[in-house]
């Protein structure tokens, strides 16, 4: 099946720093999403981005589908950005296939005040 | 529009007990699915449904049953709980038709089996 790898696994930064999180996937995908799991366990949609670039405030994401990777940028980090960031892809949506969202193992981000 | 609602948020079971985790969505999504998240890992798919009356197994289906009698509801049943089922469970839903396939997740159910 498709493999989703995220890097780095852990990242510790000072407040105000910028960061880039990477997601590589081993096959073509239909969907790609970035999620933030906050310290209380909630999964929050950040971007639905199967291709191209999107921005939302201090966060932006770029997916280059032809090269099978996506990047999540966080600028001017705040302590509330702490948590685990997951990349999730979906390979196929056909009824007869094992359509499913496959998650990477996440990047744990810790922002120190 | 409440999105995806899961109940309960927390549950403690004894080994061998049964229970049902509830999931409901009000977005008229065709696709619904259940995931479990174990410490240090991403989410793994348990079961999913592509519409009312249609369900299928995911990556880790053993010990779990599902049914989809309505578009809105997708309950997950544990028939005989085991300590290995201690985990955080997430329900998700999304539209069927691409490219609008963005998935929305519930707030999770933290289950402990003792």
Interface residues (C-beta under 8 A of the other chain):
Chain A: X4 X30 X31 X33 X35 X41 X42 X43 X45 X48 X50 X86 X88 X90 X93 X95 X98 X99 X100 X101 X102 X103 X104 X105 X106
Chain B: X33 X35 X40 X41 X42 X43 X44 X45 X48 X50 X54 X56 X58 X59 X88 X90 X92 X96 X98 X99 X101 X102 X103 X104 X105 X107 X108 X110
